[in-house]
Amino acid sequence: MHLCFEVDDMDPAMKRLKEVGVEPEGAQIVFQEQDGLKAGFGTAVAYFRDQVGTNLEIIAPRFKRKNS
């Protein structure tokens, strides 16, 4: 299972997770234009696992979706 949570700002989200004892699995990734994503460059992601091993992701999109 993999759960993803969208956040507005990666740095405060990472800080809060660390404060409650959740450590990321590696450094956050920020997609670059050369990664081949048409509109995803600048988007940041980070990965974690919860206490039972569930894969968790937080994502801070560079561009916000418009409400429909």
N, CA, C and O atoms as a Tripos MOL2 file, in Angstrom:
@<TRIPOS>MOLECULE
protein
  272   271    68     0     0
PROTEIN
NO_CHARGES

@<TRIPOS>ATOM
      1 N           0.8430   -1.1640    0.0000 N.3       1 MET1
      2 CA          0.0000    0.0000    0.0000 C.3       1 MET1
      3 C           0.8960    1.2370    0.0000 C.2       1 MET1
      4 O           1.9960    1.2260    0.5510 O.2       1 MET1
      5 N           0.4080    2.2870   -0.6200 N.am      2 HIS2
      6 CA          1.1350    3.5430   -0.7230 C.3       2 HIS2
      7 C           0.1220    4.6650   -0.5680 C.2       2 HIS2
      8 O          -0.8630    4.7230   -1.3050 O.2       2 HIS2
      9 N           0.3570    5.5510    0.3810 N.am      3 LEU3
     10 CA         -0.5140    6.7040    0.5870 C.3       3 LEU3
     11 C           0.2680    7.9680    0.3100 C.2       3 LEU3
     12 O           1.4300    8.0820    0.7010 O.2       3 LEU3
     13 N          -0.3610    8.9200   -0.3640 N.am      4 CYS4
     14 CA          0.2930   10.1790   -0.6890 C.3       4 CYS4
     15 C          -0.5530   11.3280   -0.1500 C.2       4 CYS4
     16 O          -1.7750   11.3390   -0.2960 O.2       4 CYS4
     17 N           0.1160   12.2910    0.4740 N.am      5 PHE5
     18 CA         -0.5530   13.4600    1.0360 C.3       5 PHE5
     19 C           0.0270   14.7110    0.3990 C.2       5 PHE5
     20 O           1.2460   14.8810    0.3540 O.2       5 PHE5
     21 N          -0.8390   15.5840   -0.0910 N.am      6 GLU6
     22 CA         -0.3920   16.8360   -0.6890 C.3       6 GLU6
     23 C          -0.2560   17.8930    0.4030 C.2       6 GLU6
     24 O          -1.1390   18.0540    1.2450 O.2       6 GLU6
     25 N           0.8580   18.6030    0.3720 N.am      7 VAL7
     26 CA          1.1090   19.6920    1.3210 C.3       7 VAL7
     27 C           1.3970   20.9620    0.5300 C.2       7 VAL7
     28 O           1.8200   20.9090   -0.6250 O.2       7 VAL7
     29 N           1.1610   22.1020    1.1700 N.am      8 ASP8
     30 CA          1.4310   23.3830    0.5150 C.3       8 ASP8
     31 C           2.9160   23.7210    0.5080 C.2       8 ASP8
     32 O           3.4190   24.3330   -0.4340 O.2       8 ASP8
     33 N           3.6140   23.3160    1.5680 N.am      9 ASP9
     34 CA          5.0250   23.6830    1.7160 C.3       9 ASP9
     35 C           5.7650   22.5060    2.3290 C.2       9 ASP9
     36 O           5.4300   22.0630    3.4270 O.2       9 ASP9
     37 N           6.7630   22.0030    1.6300 N.am     10 MET10
     38 CA          7.4770   20.8030    2.0500 C.3      10 MET10
     39 C           8.2470   21.0000    3.3610 C.2      10 MET10
     40 O           8.2140   20.1270    4.2280 O.2      10 MET10
     41 N           8.9280   22.1200    3.5130 N.am     11 ASP11
     42 CA          9.8000   22.2960    4.6850 C.3      11 ASP11
     43 C           9.0520   22.2140    6.0120 C.2      11 ASP11
     44 O           9.4970   21.4810    6.8940 O.2      11 ASP11
     45 N           7.9290   22.9330    6.2050 N.am     12 PRO12
     46 CA          7.2080   22.7860    7.4750 C.3      12 PRO12
     47 C           6.6330   21.3770    7.6770 C.2      12 PRO12
     48 O           6.5770   20.8800    8.8010 O.2      12 PRO12
     49 N           6.2080   20.7450    6.5840 N.am     13 ALA13
     50 CA          5.6680   19.3840    6.6960 C.3      13 ALA13
     51 C           6.7470   18.4110    7.1460 C.2      13 ALA13
     52 O           6.5130   17.5790    8.0220 O.2      13 ALA13
     53 N           7.9390   18.5160    6.5410 N.am     14 MET14
     54 CA          9.0600   17.6440    6.9420 C.3      14 MET14
     55 C           9.4480   17.9050    8.3960 C.2      14 MET14
     56 O           9.7050   16.9690    9.1520 O.2      14 MET14
     57 N           9.4890   19.1690    8.7800 N.am     15 LYS15
     58 CA          9.8550   19.5190   10.1550 C.3      15 LYS15
     59 C           8.8660   18.9080   11.1420 C.2      15 LYS15
     60 O           9.2730   18.3390   12.1550 O.2      15 LYS15
     61 N           7.5780   19.0210   10.8550 N.am     16 ARG16
     62 CA          6.5530   18.4920   11.7550 C.3      16 ARG16
     63 C           6.6550   16.9750   11.8760 C.2      16 ARG16
     64 O           6.5440   16.4350   12.9770 O.2      16 ARG16
     65 N           6.8640   16.2910   10.7730 N.am     17 LEU17
     66 CA          6.9990   14.8420   10.8280 C.3      17 LEU17
     67 C           8.1970   14.4360   11.6790 C.2      17 LEU17
     68 O           8.1080   13.4990   12.4720 O.2      17 LEU17
     69 N           9.3090   15.1310   11.5180 N.am     18 LYS18
     70 CA         10.4980   14.8270   12.3280 C.3      18 LYS18
     71 C          10.2510   15.0940   13.8050 C.2      18 LYS18
     72 O          10.7460   14.3630   14.6630 O.2      18 LYS18
     73 N           9.4790   16.1500   14.1060 N.am     19 GLU19
     74 CA          9.1640   16.4770   15.5050 C.3      19 GLU19
     75 C           8.3990   15.3590   16.1960 C.2      19 GLU19
     76 O           8.5400   15.1620   17.4030 O.2      19 GLU19
     77 N           7.5880   14.6270   15.4390 N.am     20 VAL20
     78 CA          6.8150   13.5350   16.0310 C.3      20 VAL20
     79 C           7.4850   12.1810   15.8440 C.2      20 VAL20
     80 O           6.8730   11.1380   16.0760 O.2      20 VAL20
     81 N           8.7660   12.2030   15.4170 N.am     21 GLY21
     82 CA          9.5410   10.9750   15.3470 C.3      21 GLY21
     83 C           9.4850   10.2230   14.0410 C.2      21 GLY21
     84 O           9.9180    9.0720   13.9810 O.2      21 GLY21
     85 N           8.9630   10.8360   12.9880 N.am     22 VAL22
     86 CA          8.9100   10.1850   11.6860 C.3      22 VAL22
     87 C          10.0810   10.6910   10.8610 C.2      22 VAL22
     88 O          10.1800   11.8840   10.5770 O.2      22 VAL22
     89 N          10.9670    9.7820   10.4770 N.am     23 GLU23
     90 CA         12.1590   10.1440    9.7090 C.3      23 GLU23
     91 C          11.9580    9.7780    8.2410 C.2      23 GLU23
     92 O          11.4470    8.7010    7.9340 O.2      23 GLU23
     93 N          12.3570   10.6670    7.3350 N.am     24 PRO24
     94 CA         12.2160   10.3630    5.9080 C.3      24 PRO24
     95 C          13.1640    9.2450    5.4850 C.2      24 PRO24
     96 O          14.1920    9.0050    6.1180 O.2      24 PRO24
     97 N          12.7970    8.5770    4.4140 N.am     25 GLU25
     98 CA         13.6730    7.5690    3.8180 C.3      25 GLU25
     99 C          14.4990    8.2600    2.7400 C.2      25 GLU25
    100 O          14.1820    8.1700    1.5540 O.2      25 GLU25
    101 N          15.5370    8.9360    3.1480 N.am     26 GLY26
    102 CA         16.3660    9.6870    2.2170 C.3      26 GLY26
    103 C          15.9460   11.1420    2.1540 C.2      26 GLY26
    104 O          15.0030   11.5710    2.8190 O.2      26 GLY26
    105 N          16.6640   11.8800    1.3440 N.am     27 ALA27
    106 CA         16.3930   13.3050    1.1920 C.3      27 ALA27
    107 C          15.1690   13.5220    0.3000 C.2      27 ALA27
    108 O          14.8100   12.6660   -0.5080 O.2      27 ALA27
    109 N          14.5420   14.6810    0.4640 N.am     28 GLN28
    110 CA         13.4320   15.0000   -0.4270 C.3      28 GLN28
    111 C          13.9500   15.1330   -1.8610 C.2      28 GLN28
    112 O          15.1190   15.4450   -2.0900 O.2      28 GLN28
    113 N          13.0740   14.8950   -2.7970 N.am     29 ILE29
    114 CA         13.3980   14.9750   -4.2140 C.3      29 ILE29
    115 C          12.6470   16.1590   -4.7930 C.2      29 ILE29
    116 O          11.4500   16.3160   -4.5510 O.2      29 ILE29
    117 N          13.3340   16.9870   -5.5510 N.am     30 VAL30
    118 CA         12.6870   18.0790   -6.2680 C.3      30 VAL30
    119 C          12.8930   17.8070   -7.7510 C.2      30 VAL30
    120 O          14.0230   17.7890   -8.2400 O.2      30 VAL30
    121 N          11.7930   17.5950   -8.4600 N.am     31 PHE31
    122 CA         11.8740   17.2650   -9.8790 C.3      31 PHE31
    123 C          12.3760   18.4690  -10.6720 C.2      31 PHE31
    124 O          11.9610   19.6040  -10.4420 O.2      31 PHE31
    125 N          13.2650   18.1940  -11.5940 N.am     32 GLN32
    126 CA         13.8450   19.2200  -12.4540 C.3      32 GLN32
    127 C          13.2740   19.0870  -13.8620 C.2      32 GLN32
    128 O          12.7710   18.0260  -14.2340 O.2      32 GLN32
    129 N          13.3490   20.1430  -14.6300 N.am     33 GLU33
    130 CA         12.7970   20.1360  -15.9820 C.3      33 GLU33
    131 C          13.3790   19.0020  -16.8240 C.2      33 GLU33
    132 O          12.6660   18.3890  -17.6200 O.2      33 GLU33
    133 N          14.6510   18.7250  -16.6550 N.am     34 GLN34
    134 CA         15.2920   17.6640  -17.4370 C.3      34 GLN34
    135 C          14.8250   16.2590  -17.0480 C.2      34 GLN34
    136 O          15.1700   15.2890  -17.7240 O.2      34 GLN34
    137 N          14.0450   16.1360  -15.9670 N.am     35 ASP35
    138 CA         13.5070   14.8320  -15.5810 C.3      35 ASP35
    139 C          12.4060   14.3620  -16.5230 C.2      35 ASP35
    140 O          11.9710   13.2130  -16.4420 O.2      35 ASP35
    141 N          11.9490   15.2480  -17.4230 N.am     36 GLY36
    142 CA         10.9770   14.8520  -18.4250 C.3      36 GLY36
    143 C           9.5220   15.0370  -18.0400 C.2      36 GLY36
    144 O           8.6320   14.6070  -18.7730 O.2      36 GLY36
    145 N           9.2670   15.6660  -16.9120 N.am     37 LEU37
    146 CA          7.8790   15.9240  -16.5220 C.3      37 LEU37
    147 C           7.4240   17.2100  -17.2010 C.2      37 LEU37
    148 O           8.0920   18.2380  -17.0880 O.2      37 LEU37
    149 N           6.3140   17.1660  -17.8920 N.am     38 LYS38
    150 CA          5.8780   18.3360  -18.6440 C.3      38 LYS38
    151 C           5.6070   19.5330  -17.7470 C.2      38 LYS38
    152 O           6.0200   20.6460  -18.0750 O.2      38 LYS38
    153 N           4.9320   19.3400  -16.6390 N.am     39 ALA39
    154 CA          4.6140   20.4690  -15.7630 C.3      39 ALA39
    155 C           5.0020   20.1930  -14.3150 C.2      39 ALA39
    156 O           4.6750   20.9760  -13.4240 O.2      39 ALA39
    157 N           5.6950   19.0880  -14.0780 N.am     40 GLY40
    158 CA          5.9770   18.6980  -12.7070 C.3      40 GLY40
    159 C           7.2660   19.2240  -12.1240 C.2      40 GLY40
    160 O           7.5180   19.0520  -10.9310 O.2      40 GLY40
    161 N           8.1050   19.8720  -12.9510 N.am     41 PHE41
    162 CA          9.3800   20.3110  -12.4020 C.3      41 PHE41
    163 C           9.1410   21.3560  -11.3220 C.2      41 PHE41
    164 O           8.2390   22.1860  -11.4260 O.2      41 PHE41
    165 N           9.9630   21.2970  -10.2920 N.am     42 GLY42
    166 CA          9.7860   22.1530   -9.1250 C.3      42 GLY42
    167 C           8.9550   21.4920   -8.0380 C.2      42 GLY42
    168 O           8.9150   21.9720   -6.9050 O.2      42 GLY42
    169 N           8.2930   20.3960   -8.3770 N.am     43 THR43
    170 CA          7.4990   19.6660   -7.3900 C.3      43 THR43
    171 C           8.4350   18.8770   -6.4840 C.2      43 THR43
    172 O           9.3750   18.2350   -6.9530 O.2      43 THR43
    173 N           8.1670   18.9310   -5.1700 N.am     44 ALA44
    174 CA          8.9880   18.2210   -4.1870 C.3      44 ALA44
    175 C           8.2250   17.0300   -3.6310 C.2      44 ALA44
    176 O           7.0180   17.1110   -3.4030 O.2      44 ALA44
    177 N           8.9300   15.9240   -3.4110 N.am     45 VAL45
    178 CA          8.3450   14.7420   -2.7880 C.3      45 VAL45
    179 C           9.3070   14.1950   -1.7410 C.2      45 VAL45
    180 O          10.5200   14.3780   -1.8390 O.2      45 VAL45
    181 N           8.7580   13.5320   -0.7560 N.am     46 ALA46
    182 CA          9.5550   12.8460    0.2610 C.3      46 ALA46
    183 C           8.7980   11.5930    0.6730 C.2      46 ALA46
    184 O           7.5680   11.5530    0.6410 O.2      46 ALA46
    185 N           9.5510   10.5750    1.0590 N.am     47 TYR47
    186 CA          8.9740    9.2740    1.3920 C.3      47 TYR47
    187 C           9.2800    8.8950    2.8300 C.2      47 TYR47
    188 O          10.3400    9.2160    3.3680 O.2      47 TYR47
    189 N           8.3120    8.1930    3.4470 N.am     48 PHE48
    190 CA          8.3950    7.7650    4.8410 C.3      48 PHE48
    191 C           7.7380    6.4090    4.9530 C.2      48 PHE48
    192 O           7.1120    5.9300    4.0080 O.2      48 PHE48
    193 N           7.8830    5.7930    6.1100 N.am     49 ARG49
    194 CA          7.1060    4.5960    6.4610 C.3      49 ARG49
    195 C           6.4880    4.8420    7.8300 C.2      49 ARG49
    196 O           7.1060    5.4420    8.7090 O.2      49 ARG49
    197 N           5.2580    4.3660    7.9930 N.am     50 ASP50
    198 CA          4.6460    4.4820    9.3100 C.3      50 ASP50
    199 C           5.0950    3.3190   10.2000 C.2      50 ASP50
    200 O           5.9460    2.5200    9.8070 O.2      50 ASP50
    201 N           4.5210    3.2340   11.3880 N.am     51 GLN51
    202 CA          4.9640    2.2390   12.3760 C.3      51 GLN51
    203 C           4.7380    0.8000   11.9320 C.2      51 GLN51
    204 O           5.4030   -0.1060   12.4340 O.2      51 GLN51
    205 N           3.8160    0.5700   11.0030 N.am     52 VAL52
    206 CA          3.5600   -0.7930   10.5350 C.3      52 VAL52
    207 C           4.1170   -1.0350    9.1410 C.2      52 VAL52
    208 O           3.8460   -2.0710    8.5340 O.2      52 VAL52
    209 N           4.8970   -0.0810    8.6290 N.am     53 GLY53
    210 CA          5.5790   -0.2800    7.3600 C.3      53 GLY53
    211 C           4.8710    0.2310    6.1190 C.2      53 GLY53
    212 O           5.3290   -0.0200    5.0040 O.2      53 GLY53
    213 N           3.7550    0.9480    6.2870 N.am     54 THR54
    214 CA          3.0520    1.5040    5.1360 C.3      54 THR54
    215 C           3.9060    2.5780    4.4740 C.2      54 THR54
    216 O           4.4470    3.4530    5.1510 O.2      54 THR54
    217 N           4.0250    2.5100    3.1550 N.am     55 ASN55
    218 CA          4.7540    3.5370    2.4120 C.3      55 ASN55
    219 C           3.9270    4.8160    2.3820 C.2      55 ASN55
    220 O           2.7680    4.8100    1.9670 O.2      55 ASN55
    221 N           4.5340    5.9080    2.8240 N.am     56 LEU56
    222 CA          3.8780    7.2130    2.8460 C.3      56 LEU56
    223 C           4.6830    8.1920    2.0110 C.2      56 LEU56
    224 O           5.9120    8.1400    1.9820 O.2      56 LEU56
    225 N           3.9820    9.0760    1.3420 N.am     57 GLU57
    226 CA          4.6300   10.0960    0.5230 C.3      57 GLU57
    227 C           3.9680   11.4320    0.8340 C.2      57 GLU57
    228 O           2.7540   11.5000    1.0240 O.2      57 GLU57
    229 N           4.7650   12.4880    0.8840 N.am     58 ILE58
    230 CA          4.2010   13.8290    0.8860 C.3      58 ILE58
    231 C           4.6910   14.5150   -0.3730 C.2      58 ILE58
    232 O           5.8300   14.3240   -0.7990 O.2      58 ILE58
    233 N           3.8270   15.3080   -0.9570 N.am     59 ILE59
    234 CA          4.1400   15.9830   -2.2140 C.3      59 ILE59
    235 C           3.7220   17.4450   -2.1130 C.2      59 ILE59
    236 O           2.6340   17.7690   -1.6370 O.2      59 ILE59
    237 N           4.5960   18.3030   -2.5660 N.am     60 ALA60
    238 CA          4.3140   19.7390   -2.6240 C.3      60 ALA60
    239 C           4.4050   20.1590   -4.0910 C.2      60 ALA60
    240 O           5.4840   20.5000   -4.5760 O.2      60 ALA60
    241 N           3.2640   20.1310   -4.7990 N.am     61 PRO61
    242 CA          3.2940   20.4880   -6.2180 C.3      61 PRO61
    243 C           3.7090   21.9400   -6.4290 C.2      61 PRO61
    244 O           3.3490   22.8260   -5.6540 O.2      61 PRO61
    245 N           4.4550   22.1570   -7.4680 N.am     62 ARG62
    246 CA          4.8500   23.5210   -7.8040 C.3      62 ARG62
    247 C           3.6380   24.3140   -8.2650 C.2      62 ARG62
    248 O           3.4580   25.4750   -7.8970 O.2      62 ARG62
    249 N           2.8130   23.6700   -9.0730 N.am     63 PHE63
    250 CA          1.6090   24.3220   -9.5820 C.3      63 PHE63
    251 C           0.3970   23.7430   -8.8830 C.2      63 PHE63
    252 O           0.2480   22.5240   -8.8090 O.2      63 PHE63
    253 N          -0.4580   24.5910   -8.3760 N.am     64 LYS64
    254 CA         -1.6690   24.1280   -7.6820 C.3      64 LYS64
    255 C          -2.7650   23.8470   -8.7000 C.2      64 LYS64
    256 O          -2.8930   24.5390   -9.7100 O.2      64 LYS64
    257 N          -3.5510   22.8160   -8.4090 N.am     65 ARG65
    258 CA         -4.6880   22.4920   -9.2680 C.3      65 ARG65
    259 C          -5.7920   23.5230   -9.0750 C.2      65 ARG65
    260 O          -6.0010   24.0260   -7.9710 O.2      65 ARG65
    261 N          -6.4850   23.8280  -10.1480 N.am     66 LYS66
    262 CA         -7.6400   24.7220  -10.0560 C.3      66 LYS66
    263 C          -8.8470   23.9160   -9.6510 C.2      66 LYS66
    264 O          -9.0420   22.7950  -10.1200 O.2      66 LYS66
    265 N          -9.6620   24.4880   -8.7750 N.am     67 ASN67
    266 CA        -10.9120   23.8010   -8.3810 C.3      67 ASN67
    267 C         -11.8800   23.8290   -9.5510 C.2      67 ASN67
    268 O         -12.0170   24.8450  -10.2330 O.2      67 ASN67
    269 N         -12.5570   22.6970   -9.7790 N.am     68 SER68
    270 CA        -13.5170   22.6710  -10.8820 C.3      68 SER68
    271 C         -14.9240   22.8450  -10.3680 C.2      68 SER68
    272 O         -15.8720   22.8490  -11.1530 O.2      68 SER68
@<TRIPOS>BOND
     1     1     2 1
     2     2     3 1
     3     3     4 2
     4     3     5 am
     5     5     6 1
     6     6     7 1
     7     7     8 2
     8     7     9 am
     9     9    10 1
    10    10    11 1
    11    11    12 2
    12    11    13 am
    13    13    14 1
    14    14    15 1
    15    15    16 2
    16    15    17 am
    17    17    18 1
    18    18    19 1
    19    19    20 2
    20    19    21 am
    21    21    22 1
    22    22    23 1
    23    23    24 2
    24    23    25 am
    25    25    26 1
    26    26    27 1
    27    27    28 2
    28    27    29 am
    29    29    30 1
    30    30    31 1
    31    31    32 2
    32    31    33 am
    33    33    34 1
    34    34    35 1
    35    35    36 2
    36    35    37 am
    37    37    38 1
    38    38    39 1
    39    39    40 2
    40    39    41 am
    41    41    42 1
    42    42    43 1
    43    43    44 2
    44    43    45 am
    45    45    46 1
    46    46    47 1
    47    47    48 2
    48    47    49 am
    49    49    50 1
    50    50    51 1
    51    51    52 2
    52    51    53 am
    53    53    54 1
    54    54    55 1
    55    55    56 2
    56    55    57 am
    57    57    58 1
    58    58    59 1
    59    59    60 2
    60    59    61 am
    61    61    62 1
    62    62    63 1
    63    63    64 2
    64    63    65 am
    65    65    66 1
    66    66    67 1
    67    67    68 2
    68    67    69 am
    69    69    70 1
    70    70    71 1
    71    71    72 2
    72    71    73 am
    73    73    74 1
    74    74    75 1
    75    75    76 2
    76    75    77 am
    77    77    78 1
    78    78    79 1
    79    79    80 2
    80    79    81 am
    81    81    82 1
    82    82    83 1
    83    83    84 2
    84    83    85 am
    85    85    86 1
    86    86    87 1
    87    87    88 2
    88    87    89 am
    89    89    90 1
    90    90    91 1
    91    91    92 2
    92    91    93 am
    93    93    94 1
    94    94    95 1
    95    95    96 2
    96    95    97 am
    97    97    98 1
    98    98    99 1
    99    99   100 2
   100    99   101 am
   101   101   102 1
   102   102   103 1
   103   103   104 2
   104   103   105 am
   105   105   106 1
   106   106   107 1
   107   107   108 2
   108   107   109 am
   109   109   110 1
   110   110   111 1
   111   111   112 2
   112   111   113 am
   113   113   114 1
   114   114   115 1
   115   115   116 2
   116   115   117 am
   117   117   118 1
   118   118   119 1
   119   119   120 2
   120   119   121 am
   121   121   122 1
   122   122   123 1
   123   123   124 2
   124   123   125 am
   125   125   126 1
   126   126   127 1
   127   127   128 2
   128   127   129 am
   129   129   130 1
   130   130   131 1
   131   131   132 2
   132   131   133 am
   133   133   134 1
   134   134   135 1
   135   135   136 2
   136   135   137 am
   137   137   138 1
   138   138   139 1
   139   139   140 2
   140   139   141 am
   141   141   142 1
   142   142   143 1
   143   143   144 2
   144   143   145 am
   145   145   146 1
   146   146   147 1
   147   147   148 2
   148   147   149 am
   149   149   150 1
   150   150   151 1
   151   151   152 2
   152   151   153 am
   153   153   154 1
   154   154   155 1
   155   155   156 2
   156   155   157 am
   157   157   158 1
   158   158   159 1
   159   159   160 2
   160   159   161 am
   161   161   162 1
   162   162   163 1
   163   163   164 2
   164   163   165 am
   165   165   166 1
   166   166   167 1
   167   167   168 2
   168   167   169 am
   169   169   170 1
   170   170   171 1
   171   171   172 2
   172   171   173 am
   173   173   174 1
   174   174   175 1
   175   175   176 2
   176   175   177 am
   177   177   178 1
   178   178   179 1
   179   179   180 2
   180   179   181 am
   181   181   182 1
   182   182   183 1
   183   183   184 2
   184   183   185 am
   185   185   186 1
   186   186   187 1
   187   187   188 2
   188   187   189 am
   189   189   190 1
   190   190   191 1
   191   191   192 2
   192   191   193 am
   193   193   194 1
   194   194   195 1
   195   195   196 2
   196   195   197 am
   197   197   198 1
   198   198   199 1
   199   199   200 2
   200   199   201 am
   201   201   202 1
   202   202   203 1
   203   203   204 2
   204   203   205 am
   205   205   206 1
   206   206   207 1
   207   207   208 2
   208   207   209 am
   209   209   210 1
   210   210   211 1
   211   211   212 2
   212   211   213 am
   213   213   214 1
   214   214   215 1
   215   215   216 2
   216   215   217 am
   217   217   218 1
   218   218   219 1
   219   219   220 2
   220   219   221 am
   221   221   222 1
   222   222   223 1
   223   223   224 2
   224   223   225 am
   225   225   226 1
   226   226   227 1
   227   227   228 2
   228   227   229 am
   229   229   230 1
   230   230   231 1
   231   231   232 2
   232   231   233 am
   233   233   234 1
   234   234   235 1
   235   235   236 2
   236   235   237 am
   237   237   238 1
   238   238   239 1
   239   239   240 2
   240   239   241 am
   241   241   242 1
   242   242   243 1
   243   243   244 2
   244   243   245 am
   245   245   246 1
   246   246   247 1
   247   247   248 2
   248   247   249 am
   249   249   250 1
   250   250   251 1
   251   251   252 2
   252   251   253 am
   253   253   254 1
   254   254   255 1
   255   255   256 2
   256   255   257 am
   257   257   258 1
   258   258   259 1
   259   259   260 2
   260   259   261 am
   261   261   262 1
   262   262   263 1
   263   263   264 2
   264   263   265 am
   265   265   266 1
   266   266   267 1
   267   267   268 2
   268   267   269 am
   269   269   270 1
   270   270   271 1
   271   271   272 2
@<TRIPOS>SUBSTRUCTURE
     1 MET1         2 RESIDUE 1 A MET
     2 HIS2         6 RESIDUE 1 A HIS
     3 LEU3        10 RESIDUE 1 A LEU
     4 CYS4        14 RESIDUE 1 A CYS
     5 PHE5        18 RESIDUE 1 A PHE
     6 GLU6        22 RESIDUE 1 A GLU
     7 VAL7        26 RESIDUE 1 A VAL
     8 ASP8        30 RESIDUE 1 A ASP
     9 ASP9        34 RESIDUE 1 A ASP
    10 MET10       38 RESIDUE 1 A MET
    11 ASP11       42 RESIDUE 1 A ASP
    12 PRO12       46 RESIDUE 1 A PRO
    13 ALA13       50 RESIDUE 1 A ALA
    14 MET14       54 RESIDUE 1 A MET
    15 LYS15       58 RESIDUE 1 A LYS
    16 ARG16       62 RESIDUE 1 A ARG
    17 LEU17       66 RESIDUE 1 A LEU
    18 LYS18       70 RESIDUE 1 A LYS
    19 GLU19       74 RESIDUE 1 A GLU
    20 VAL20       78 RESIDUE 1 A VAL
    21 GLY21       82 RESIDUE 1 A GLY
    22 VAL22       86 RESIDUE 1 A VAL
    23 GLU23       90 RESIDUE 1 A GLU
    24 PRO24       94 RESIDUE 1 A PRO
    25 GLU25       98 RESIDUE 1 A GLU
    26 GLY26      102 RESIDUE 1 A GLY
    27 ALA27      106 RESIDUE 1 A ALA
    28 GLN28      110 RESIDUE 1 A GLN
    29 ILE29      114 RESIDUE 1 A ILE
    30 VAL30      118 RESIDUE 1 A VAL
    31 PHE31      122 RESIDUE 1 A PHE
    32 GLN32      126 RESIDUE 1 A GLN
    33 GLU33      130 RESIDUE 1 A GLU
    34 GLN34      134 RESIDUE 1 A GLN
    35 ASP35      138 RESIDUE 1 A ASP
    36 GLY36      142 RESIDUE 1 A GLY
    37 LEU37      146 RESIDUE 1 A LEU
    38 LYS38      150 RESIDUE 1 A LYS
    39 ALA39      154 RESIDUE 1 A ALA
    40 GLY40      158 RESIDUE 1 A GLY
    41 PHE41      162 RESIDUE 1 A PHE
    42 GLY42      166 RESIDUE 1 A GLY
    43 THR43      170 RESIDUE 1 A THR
    44 ALA44      174 RESIDUE 1 A ALA
    45 VAL45      178 RESIDUE 1 A VAL
    46 ALA46      182 RESIDUE 1 A ALA
    47 TYR47      186 RESIDUE 1 A TYR
    48 PHE48      190 RESIDUE 1 A PHE
    49 ARG49      194 RESIDUE 1 A ARG
    50 ASP50      198 RESIDUE 1 A ASP
    51 GLN51      202 RESIDUE 1 A GLN
    52 VAL52      206 RESIDUE 1 A VAL
    53 GLY53      210 RESIDUE 1 A GLY
    54 THR54      214 RESIDUE 1 A THR
    55 ASN55      218 RESIDUE 1 A ASN
    56 LEU56      222 RESIDUE 1 A LEU
    57 GLU57      226 RESIDUE 1 A GLU
    58 ILE58      230 RESIDUE 1 A ILE
    59 ILE59      234 RESIDUE 1 A ILE
    60 ALA60      238 RESIDUE 1 A ALA
    61 PRO61      242 RESIDUE 1 A PRO
    62 ARG62      246 RESIDUE 1 A ARG
    63 PHE63      250 RESIDUE 1 A PHE
    64 LYS64      254 RESIDUE 1 A LYS
    65 ARG65      258 RESIDUE 1 A ARG
    66 LYS66      262 RESIDUE 1 A LYS
    67 ASN67      266 RESIDUE 1 A ASN
    68 SER68      270 RESIDUE 1 A SER
